[in-house]
Amino acid sequence: MSDDRYDVPHEVKEIDTATLTELGRTGERLRLNARLSPERIAAHVAADGVHHLLPLFWHTKPDTPRHLRCGMLLRMRTGERVFGTFDVLPEEFAPLTRVRPRERERDLAHRMLGEDVTTIVEWERARETR
């Protein structure tokens, strides 16, 4: 078996809200850890939004299939962009559209991994205190 550190896909993928919702349903069914429930997606994520996934590492736990733990940049209904994590099966990740050109893909990856990006948890807490 290959070393998982080296076979993580090195690409940022675009995903629309409808596909994100479907992947959230799969995550619920399979009991994957990092996922957004379809209800949470409907409540907060822009219906016509384009979101981005960046694989971080392979994740395995008992009673779940091997899957990718991805960083995720979401477009919220408010127009804000927030970061979270999302687990996705490799066969569901592969057919998603890769971000092009390469410079845009690199910029998105840096934004997701930057220190100044708001997390979805921080974003939800801020909304609760308003």
C-alpha positions in Angstrom: 0.0 0.0 0.0 1.3 3.5 -0.8 2.1 6.1 1.8 -1.1 8.2 2.1 0.8 11.4 2.6 1.8 11.3 -1.0 -1.3 10.1 -2.8 -3.7 12.9 -1.6 -5.0 14.7 -4.7 -3.2 18.1 -5.0 -6.0 20.1 -6.6 -8.8 22.4 -5.7 -12.3 21.5 -6.9 -15.4 23.6 -7.4 -18.7 22.4 -6.1 -22.2 23.9 -6.4 -24.6 24.0 -3.5 -26.8 21.2 -4.8 -23.9 18.8 -5.1 -22.6 19.9 -1.7 -26.0 19.1 -0.2 -25.9 15.6 -1.8 -22.4 15.0 -0.5 -23.7 16.1 2.9 -26.4 13.5 2.7 -23.8 10.8 1.9 -21.7 12.0 4.8 -24.7 11.7 7.2 -25.5 8.2 5.9 -21.9 7.0 6.3 -21.4 8.8 9.6 -18.4 10.8 8.3 -17.0 13.2 10.9 -16.5 16.4 9.0 -19.6 17.2 7.1 -22.3 19.8 6.9 -25.8 18.5 7.3 -28.2 19.3 4.5 -30.2 21.4 7.0 -27.2 23.5 7.9 -26.4 23.9 4.2 -29.9 25.1 3.4 -29.9 27.5 6.4 -26.6 29.2 5.7 -25.0 28.5 2.3 -25.8 30.6 -0.8 -28.2 28.5 -2.9 -26.4 29.6 -6.1 -23.0 29.6 -4.5 -19.8 28.1 -5.9 -17.7 26.5 -3.1 -14.2 24.9 -3.1 -12.7 21.8 -1.7 -9.0 21.1 -1.1 -8.0 17.6 0.1 -5.9 17.7 3.2 -5.4 14.1 4.1 -6.9 10.6 4.0 -9.2 9.9 6.9 -10.1 6.5 8.2 -12.0 5.4 11.3 -13.7 2.1 12.2 -17.0 1.4 10.4 -16.4 4.1 7.7 -14.9 3.9 4.2 -11.6 5.6 3.5 -12.3 9.2 2.6 -10.7 12.5 2.0 -10.7 15.2 4.7 -10.9 18.4 2.8 -10.6 22.1 3.6 -13.7 23.8 2.3 -14.3 27.4 1.4 -18.0 28.2 1.4 -20.0 31.1 -0.1 -22.6 32.0 2.5 -26.1 33.6 1.9 -24.6 36.8 3.3 -21.9 36.8 0.6 -19.1 36.1 3.1 -16.6 33.3 2.5 -15.9 31.0 5.4 -13.7 27.9 6.0 -14.7 24.5 7.3 -13.7 20.9 6.8 -15.7 18.3 4.8 -15.2 14.6 4.3 -15.8 13.2 0.9 -15.4 9.8 -0.7 -12.7 9.7 -3.4 -15.1 8.5 -6.0 -17.3 11.6 -5.4 -14.3 14.0 -5.3 -12.7 12.8 -8.5 -15.4 14.0 -11.0 -15.8 17.5 -9.5 -14.5 20.3 -11.7 -10.9 21.3 -11.0 -10.3 25.1 -10.6 -8.4 26.6 -13.5 -6.1 28.4 -14.2 -3.4 27.1 -11.9 -2.8 30.5 -10.3 -6.4 30.8 -9.2 -6.3 27.3 -7.8 -3.1 28.2 -5.8 -4.7 31.4 -4.6 -7.8 29.6 -3.3 -5.6 27.0 -1.5 -3.6 29.7 0.2 -6.7 31.5 1.2 -8.2 28.3 2.7 -5.0 27.6 4.6 -4.4 31.2 5.7 -4.7 32.3 9.3 -7.1 35.1 8.7 -9.9 33.1 7.2 -13.1 33.0 9.3 -14.2 29.4 10.2 -17.8 28.3 9.9 -18.0 27.9 13.7 -16.7 31.5 14.2 -19.2 32.7 11.6 -22.1 31.0 13.3 -21.1 32.2 16.8 -20.9 35.8 15.5 -24.4 35.5 14.0 -25.8 34.3 17.3 -24.4 37.3 19.2 -25.9 39.8 16.7 
